[in-house]
Amino acid sequence: MRASLRLLGRRRFLPLFATQFLGAFNDNLFKTAMVILVTYHIYSDPTREASFNAIAGAIFILPFFLFSALAGQLADANDKARIVRIVKTAEIFIMVAGAAGLLLHNIPLMLAALFAMGVHSTFFGPIKYALLPQHLEKDEVLGGTGLVEAGTYCAILMGTIAGGLIPPVIAAVAVLIVALVGRITGGQVPPAPPEPDAPPMKMDWHIIRASIALVSATMHIPRLFLAIIAISFFWAEGAILAAQFPPLVKNVLGANEQVATLFLAIFSVGVAIGSVLINRLLAGRVLAKYAPAASIAMGLFIVHLYWNVSHWPPHGPELMDVVTFIQIPQAEWVMVDLLGVAIAGGMFVVPLYAFLTTTVSKAETARTVAANNIVNSGAMVLAAILLFALVQMGVSVADTLLMVAVASLGAAWLGWKLHLACD
């Protein structure tokens, strides 16, 4: 682990790490501020609140499905550091619109900014993972990936806490400042031109055709197919859980936005812990041998969370604050379950991302990550649509947790197949 931490002192890693950290912080500062504002201060109907959270999740993820093919082509055909600078400049203008939406309580404007941030993240994602094998040695990639994932979830934690606790006016100013700082750090990323052995690339600007061609060119490789589908299961589960946290806390547990922020924070800390722990267990090797056990552990913690939520004691009309919430005996188990789900999730997904970036040539890394993003985002959008439909049909927020637990079994089976095929 100490060897991995030494990467933070290297220019070939630190600016990328800082830029990713700030981008994840800003995404979650804005998203959380928006969700808390709408859930606790604009809407006052449980169905509308749960539906809004599902819709917001789908809107943020949709650009990954639409534009990842273009993002992968651009990243492999151009200097990745130059694209980083362009993307981070765009973030400043996006956050101007987002800040205006927060100040005006304008839901359409906030959702438009959320969609644009999804586009921003779509074009940054392939670059983030493609830069690691280009700037790091092969035995450093897993450690670097683990640090990026751990840093990302620490940023999510900090952005979530900030977005949940500070007033919308301060959040509006903060997202602009963070976007400006992110542009500065992004400008320090070392040059990363296309690999010398990369074949000349002809850009295909037709979104649908390019996406189908990219996914087809990647998914026919069995090991990549298994890794991508397994990652997609993870993100579909995570999308449902993240979307349900605020309405679950407010309408089932009877707690306020402080507790909703606590839930998101615990989840972020857990994934960061899992990301670091799996790197320690694998000692830098890129293997999937712990993936099945990690996914099964996720499912068991979710089932236990469902049991605790289903047997939650009756609450009054006043929403509980954090101090009151943690005094309820079952609250400790709820928090343990959330932490367990997140740690297992981090242990599951980090080696799979490292696997994607180390089993293909460096000239194809960005497109492989982009193909992964297309499939992941499609799974997340479908999960959000399914969640929206279930809520409209009257299925409770607590009952949707069981759907996530069942999906964990599918992810475990895929992880086992990948382990047998490649380890």
C-alpha positions as CSV (number, residue, x, y, z in Angstrom):
1,M,0.0,0.0,0.0
2,R,2.9,2.4,0.8
3,A,4.2,1.8,-2.7
4,S,0.8,2.9,-4.1
5,L,0.7,6.0,-2.0
6,R,4.0,7.1,-3.3
7,L,2.2,7.6,-6.7
8,L,0.6,10.7,-5.1
9,G,4.0,12.3,-5.2
10,R,4.4,11.8,-8.9
11,R,3.3,14.2,-11.6
12,R,2.4,11.3,-13.8
13,F,-0.4,10.5,-11.3
14,L,-1.1,13.4,-8.9
15,P,-2.8,15.9,-11.3
16,L,-5.0,13.2,-12.7
17,F,-5.9,12.0,-9.2
18,A,-6.7,15.6,-8.1
19,T,-8.7,16.4,-11.2
20,Q,-10.8,13.2,-10.8
21,F,-11.2,14.0,-7.1
22,L,-12.5,17.5,-7.7
23,G,-14.8,16.3,-10.5
24,A,-16.3,13.6,-8.3
25,F,-16.7,16.1,-5.4
26,N,-18.4,18.7,-7.6
27,D,-20.8,16.1,-9.2
28,N,-21.9,15.0,-5.8
29,L,-22.0,18.4,-4.2
30,F,-24.4,19.5,-6.9
31,K,-26.4,16.3,-7.1
32,T,-26.9,16.1,-3.4
33,A,-27.7,19.7,-3.0
34,M,-30.3,19.3,-5.8
35,V,-31.8,16.1,-4.4
36,I,-32.0,17.4,-0.8
37,L,-33.5,20.7,-2.0
38,V,-36.2,18.9,-4.1
39,T,-36.9,16.1,-1.6
40,Y,-37.1,18.2,1.6
41,H,-38.0,21.7,0.5
42,I,-39.9,21.6,-2.9
43,Y,-41.9,18.4,-3.0
44,S,-43.9,17.0,-0.1
45,D,-45.2,13.7,-1.6
46,P,-43.4,10.4,-1.2
47,T,-44.2,9.1,-4.7
48,R,-43.1,12.3,-6.4
49,E,-39.9,12.3,-4.3
50,A,-39.0,8.7,-5.1
51,S,-39.9,9.3,-8.8
52,F,-37.7,12.4,-9.0
53,N,-34.7,10.6,-7.5
54,A,-35.1,7.8,-10.1
55,I,-35.5,10.3,-12.9
56,A,-32.5,12.3,-11.8
57,G,-30.4,9.2,-11.7
58,A,-31.4,8.2,-15.2
59,I,-30.8,11.7,-16.6
60,F,-27.2,11.8,-15.2
61,I,-26.4,8.3,-16.6
62,L,-28.1,8.7,-20.0
63,P,-25.1,10.6,-21.6
64,F,-22.9,7.6,-20.8
65,F,-25.1,5.5,-22.9
66,L,-25.4,8.0,-25.8
67,F,-21.9,9.5,-26.0
68,S,-19.4,6.9,-24.7
69,A,-18.5,5.7,-28.1
70,L,-17.5,9.2,-29.2
71,A,-15.6,9.7,-26.0
72,G,-13.6,6.5,-26.5
73,Q,-12.8,7.3,-30.1
74,L,-11.6,10.8,-29.2
75,A,-9.5,9.7,-26.3
76,D,-7.6,7.0,-28.2
77,A,-7.1,9.3,-31.3
78,N,-6.0,12.5,-29.5
79,D,-3.8,13.7,-26.7
80,K,-5.8,12.7,-23.6
81,A,-4.3,15.6,-21.6
82,R,-5.7,18.1,-24.1
83,I,-9.2,16.6,-23.9
84,V,-9.0,16.8,-20.1
85,R,-8.4,20.6,-20.4
86,I,-11.3,21.0,-22.8
87,V,-13.7,18.9,-20.6
88,K,-12.7,20.8,-17.4
89,T,-13.3,24.1,-19.1
90,A,-16.8,23.0,-20.1
91,E,-17.5,22.1,-16.5
92,I,-17.2,25.8,-15.5
93,F,-20.0,26.8,-17.9
94,I,-22.1,23.8,-16.8
95,M,-21.9,24.8,-13.2
96,V,-23.0,28.3,-14.0
97,A,-26.3,26.9,-15.1
98,G,-26.4,24.5,-12.1
99,A,-25.7,27.3,-9.7
100,A,-28.5,29.3,-11.2
101,G,-30.9,26.4,-10.9
102,L,-30.1,26.0,-7.2
103,L,-30.6,29.7,-6.5
104,L,-33.8,29.9,-8.4
105,H,-35.2,26.5,-7.2
106,N,-35.7,25.8,-10.9
107,I,-36.0,22.0,-11.4
108,P,-35.8,21.9,-15.2
109,L,-32.6,24.0,-15.1
110,M,-31.1,21.8,-12.4
111,L,-31.9,18.7,-14.4
112,A,-30.4,20.2,-17.6
113,A,-27.2,21.0,-15.7
114,L,-27.2,17.4,-14.3
115,F,-27.5,16.0,-17.8
116,A,-24.6,18.2,-18.9
117,M,-22.5,17.0,-16.0
118,G,-23.3,13.5,-17.2
119,V,-21.9,14.5,-20.6
120,H,-18.8,16.0,-18.9
121,S,-18.2,12.8,-17.0
122,T,-18.8,10.6,-20.1
123,F,-15.9,12.2,-21.9
124,F,-13.6,12.3,-18.9
125,G,-14.3,8.6,-17.8
126,P,-12.4,6.8,-20.6
127,I,-9.5,9.2,-20.3
128,K,-9.2,8.7,-16.6
129,Y,-8.8,4.9,-16.9
130,A,-6.8,5.0,-20.1
131,L,-4.2,7.4,-18.7
132,L,-3.3,5.0,-15.9
133,P,-1.7,2.2,-18.0
134,Q,-0.1,4.9,-20.2
135,H,1.6,6.8,-17.3
136,L,2.1,4.0,-14.8
137,E,4.1,0.8,-14.9
138,K,2.1,-2.5,-15.2
139,D,2.6,-3.4,-11.6
140,E,1.4,0.1,-10.5
141,V,-1.9,0.0,-12.4
142,L,-4.0,-1.9,-9.8
143,G,-2.6,0.3,-7.0
144,G,-3.3,3.4,-9.1
145,T,-6.8,2.2,-9.9
146,G,-7.4,1.5,-6.2
147,L,-6.2,5.0,-5.3
148,V,-8.4,6.6,-7.9
149,E,-11.4,4.7,-6.7
150,A,-10.7,5.3,-3.1
151,G,-10.1,9.0,-3.8
152,T,-13.3,9.2,-5.9
153,Y,-15.4,7.8,-3.0
154,C,-13.7,10.1,-0.5
155,A,-14.6,13.0,-2.8
156,I,-18.2,11.6,-3.1
157,L,-18.3,11.5,0.7
158,M,-17.1,15.1,1.1
159,G,-19.3,16.3,-1.8
160,T,-22.3,14.5,-0.3
161,I,-21.8,15.9,3.2
162,A,-21.3,19.4,1.8
163,G,-24.3,19.2,-0.5
164,G,-26.5,17.8,2.2
165,L,-25.6,20.3,4.9
166,I,-24.9,23.7,3.3
167,P,-27.6,26.0,2.1
168,P,-28.3,26.2,-1.7
169,V,-26.8,29.6,-2.0
170,I,-23.4,28.5,-0.6
171,A,-23.6,25.3,-2.7
172,A,-24.1,27.4,-5.9
173,V,-21.0,29.4,-5.1
174,A,-19.0,26.3,-4.2
175,V,-19.7,24.3,-7.4
176,L,-18.3,27.2,-9.4
177,I,-15.1,27.5,-7.3
178,V,-14.5,23.7,-7.5
179,A,-14.9,23.8,-11.3
180,L,-12.3,26.5,-11.6
181,V,-9.8,24.7,-9.4
182,G,-10.5,21.5,-11.3
183,R,-9.6,23.3,-14.5
184,I,-6.3,24.3,-13.0
185,T,-5.3,20.8,-11.9
186,G,-6.5,19.4,-15.2
187,G,-4.0,21.6,-17.0
188,Q,-1.2,19.9,-15.1
189,V,-1.8,16.4,-16.5
190,P,1.2,15.4,-18.5
191,P,0.9,14.9,-22.2
192,A,-0.6,11.6,-23.3
193,P,-0.6,11.3,-27.1
194,P,-1.9,8.3,-29.0
195,E,0.2,5.2,-28.7
196,P,2.8,4.9,-31.6
197,D,1.3,1.5,-32.6
198,A,-2.3,2.9,-32.7
199,P,-3.8,2.5,-36.1
200,P,-5.1,5.6,-37.8
201,M,-8.6,6.2,-36.6
202,K,-11.5,7.5,-38.6
203,M,-14.1,9.1,-36.3
204,D,-17.6,7.8,-36.6
205,W,-19.9,10.6,-35.4
206,H,-23.1,8.5,-35.8
207,I,-23.9,7.9,-32.2
208,I,-26.0,4.7,-32.5
209,R,-23.8,3.1,-35.2
210,A,-20.6,4.0,-33.3
211,S,-22.0,2.6,-30.1
212,I,-23.1,-0.7,-31.6
213,A,-19.7,-1.1,-33.4
214,L,-17.7,-0.3,-30.2
215,V,-19.7,-2.6,-28.0
216,S,-19.7,-5.4,-30.6
217,A,-15.9,-5.1,-31.0
218,T,-15.4,-5.5,-27.3
219,M,-18.1,-7.8,-26.0
220,H,-17.2,-10.7,-28.4
221,I,-14.0,-11.2,-26.3
222,P,-15.2,-13.6,-23.5
223,R,-13.1,-12.2,-20.7
224,L,-14.1,-8.6,-21.4
225,F,-17.7,-9.6,-21.8
226,L,-17.7,-11.2,-18.3
227,A,-15.9,-8.2,-16.7
228,I,-18.2,-5.6,-18.3
229,I,-21.4,-7.4,-17.5
230,A,-20.3,-8.0,-13.9
231,I,-19.4,-4.3,-13.5
232,S,-22.8,-3.4,-15.0
233,F,-24.6,-5.5,-12.3
234,F,-22.7,-3.6,-9.7
235,W,-23.6,-0.1,-11.0
236,A,-27.2,-1.1,-11.6
237,E,-27.4,-2.1,-7.9
238,G,-25.6,1.0,-6.8
239,A,-27.9,3.3,-8.9
240,I,-31.0,1.8,-7.2
241,L,-29.5,2.1,-3.7
242,A,-28.3,5.7,-4.2
243,A,-31.6,6.8,-5.7
244,Q,-33.5,5.3,-2.8
245,F,-31.5,6.7,0.1
246,P,-33.2,10.1,0.5
247,P,-36.9,8.8,0.2
248,L,-36.0,5.8,2.3
249,V,-34.6,8.0,5.1
250,K,-37.5,10.5,5.0
251,N,-40.5,8.3,4.4
252,V,-39.6,5.0,5.9
253,L,-37.2,5.8,8.7
254,G,-38.7,9.2,9.5
255,A,-35.4,11.1,9.5
256,N,-34.3,14.4,8.1
257,E,-31.7,15.4,5.5
258,Q,-28.8,15.1,8.0
259,V,-29.5,11.3,8.2
260,A,-29.9,11.1,4.4
261,T,-26.5,12.7,4.1
262,L,-25.1,10.3,6.7
263,F,-26.3,7.3,4.7
264,L,-24.6,8.6,1.5
265,A,-21.5,9.3,3.5
266,I,-21.3,5.9,5.0
267,F,-21.7,4.3,1.6
268,S,-18.9,6.4,0.1
269,V,-16.5,5.6,3.0
270,G,-17.3,1.9,2.6
271,V,-16.5,1.8,-1.1
272,A,-13.2,3.7,-0.4
273,I,-12.3,1.1,2.3
274,G,-13.1,-1.8,0.0
275,S,-11.0,-0.2,-2.8
276,V,-8.0,0.0,-0.6
277,L,-8.5,-3.4,1.1
278,I,-8.8,-5.4,-2.1
279,N,-5.5,-3.9,-3.4
280,R,-3.9,-5.1,-0.1
281,L,-5.3,-8.6,-0.5
282,L,-4.3,-9.0,-4.1
283,A,-0.8,-7.4,-3.5
284,G,-1.0,-5.6,-6.8
285,R,-2.1,-8.5,-8.9
286,V,-5.1,-8.1,-11.2
287,L,-7.3,-11.1,-10.2
288,A,-11.1,-11.7,-9.9
289,K,-10.8,-14.4,-7.3
290,Y,-12.5,-12.4,-4.5
291,A,-15.3,-11.0,-6.7
292,P,-17.9,-13.9,-6.1
293,A,-17.5,-13.7,-2.3
294,A,-17.7,-9.9,-2.3
295,S,-20.9,-9.9,-4.4
296,I,-22.5,-12.5,-2.1
297,A,-21.5,-10.4,0.9
298,M,-23.2,-7.4,-0.7
299,G,-26.5,-9.4,-1.1
300,L,-26.4,-10.7,2.5
301,F,-25.9,-7.2,3.9
302,I,-28.7,-5.9,1.7
303,V,-31.1,-8.6,2.9
304,H,-30.2,-7.7,6.5
305,L,-30.8,-4.0,5.7
306,Y,-34.2,-4.9,4.3
307,W,-35.1,-6.8,7.5
308,N,-34.1,-3.8,9.7
309,V,-35.9,-1.3,7.5
310,S,-39.1,-3.5,7.4
311,H,-39.1,-3.8,11.2
312,W,-38.4,-0.1,11.8
313,P,-40.4,1.2,14.8
314,P,-43.2,3.7,14.1
315,H,-42.2,7.3,14.0
316,G,-44.0,10.6,14.6
317,P,-44.7,13.4,12.1
318,E,-41.5,15.3,13.0
319,L,-38.4,14.1,11.2
320,M,-35.6,12.9,13.4
321,D,-32.1,14.5,13.4
322,V,-28.9,12.5,13.5
323,V,-28.7,12.5,17.3
324,T,-32.2,11.1,17.7
325,F,-31.7,8.6,14.9
326,I,-28.6,7.0,16.2
327,Q,-30.2,6.5,19.6
328,I,-32.7,4.0,18.1
329,P,-31.2,0.5,18.7
330,Q,-31.8,-0.7,15.1
331,A,-30.0,2.3,13.7
332,E,-26.6,0.8,14.5
333,W,-27.4,-2.3,12.4
334,V,-28.7,-0.2,9.5
335,M,-25.4,1.7,9.4
336,V,-23.4,-1.5,9.7
337,D,-25.4,-3.0,6.8
338,L,-24.8,0.1,4.6
339,L,-21.1,0.0,5.4
340,G,-20.9,-3.7,4.7
341,V,-22.6,-3.3,1.3
342,A,-20.2,-0.6,0.3
343,I,-17.0,-2.3,1.4
344,A,-18.0,-5.5,-0.4
345,G,-18.9,-3.4,-3.5
346,G,-15.5,-1.7,-3.6
347,M,-13.8,-5.1,-3.3
348,F,-15.9,-6.4,-6.1
349,V,-15.5,-3.6,-8.7
350,V,-12.0,-2.3,-8.4
351,P,-10.1,-5.4,-9.7
352,L,-12.6,-5.6,-12.6
353,Y,-11.7,-2.0,-13.7
354,A,-8.0,-2.8,-13.4
355,F,-8.7,-5.9,-15.5
356,L,-10.3,-3.9,-18.3
357,T,-7.3,-1.5,-18.6
358,T,-4.5,-4.2,-18.4
359,T,-5.8,-6.9,-20.7
360,V,-6.0,-4.9,-23.9
361,S,-3.4,-2.9,-25.7
362,K,-2.8,0.7,-24.5
363,A,-4.0,1.9,-27.9
364,E,-7.4,0.4,-27.2
365,T,-7.8,1.2,-23.5
366,A,-10.1,4.2,-23.8
367,R,-12.4,2.5,-26.3
368,T,-12.6,-0.5,-24.0
369,V,-13.5,1.6,-21.1
370,A,-16.0,3.5,-23.3
371,A,-17.7,0.2,-24.3
372,N,-17.9,-0.7,-20.6
373,N,-19.5,2.7,-19.9
374,I,-22.1,2.2,-22.6
375,V,-23.2,-1.2,-21.2
376,N,-22.9,0.0,-17.6
377,S,-25.0,3.1,-18.3
378,G,-27.6,1.1,-20.2
379,A,-27.9,-1.2,-17.1
380,M,-28.2,1.8,-14.8
381,V,-30.9,3.5,-17.0
382,L,-32.9,0.3,-17.1
383,A,-32.6,-0.1,-13.4
384,A,-33.8,3.5,-12.9
385,I,-36.7,2.9,-15.3
386,L,-37.6,-0.3,-13.5
387,L,-37.4,1.5,-10.1
388,F,-39.6,4.3,-11.4
389,A,-42.2,1.8,-12.7
390,L,-42.2,-0.1,-9.4
391,V,-42.7,3.0,-7.4
392,Q,-45.6,4.0,-9.6
393,M,-47.1,0.5,-9.1
394,G,-47.0,1.0,-5.3
395,V,-44.0,-1.1,-4.5
396,S,-42.4,0.3,-1.3
397,V,-38.9,1.7,-1.2
398,A,-37.9,-1.0,1.3
399,D,-39.1,-3.8,-1.0
400,T,-37.0,-2.6,-3.8
401,L,-34.0,-3.5,-1.7
402,L,-34.8,-7.2,-2.3
403,M,-34.4,-6.6,-6.1
404,V,-30.8,-5.5,-5.4
405,A,-30.1,-8.5,-3.3
406,V,-31.2,-10.9,-6.0
407,A,-29.0,-9.0,-8.6
408,S,-26.0,-9.6,-6.3
409,L,-26.3,-13.4,-7.0
410,G,-26.1,-12.7,-10.7
411,A,-23.0,-10.6,-10.2
412,A,-21.4,-13.3,-8.0
413,W,-21.9,-15.9,-10.8
414,L,-20.3,-13.6,-13.4
415,G,-17.4,-12.9,-11.1
416,W,-16.9,-16.7,-10.6
417,K,-17.0,-17.3,-14.3
418,L,-14.4,-14.5,-14.9
419,H,-12.2,-16.0,-12.1
420,L,-12.2,-19.4,-13.7
421,A,-11.5,-18.0,-17.2
422,C,-8.7,-15.6,-16.4
423,D,-7.1,-16.0,-13.0
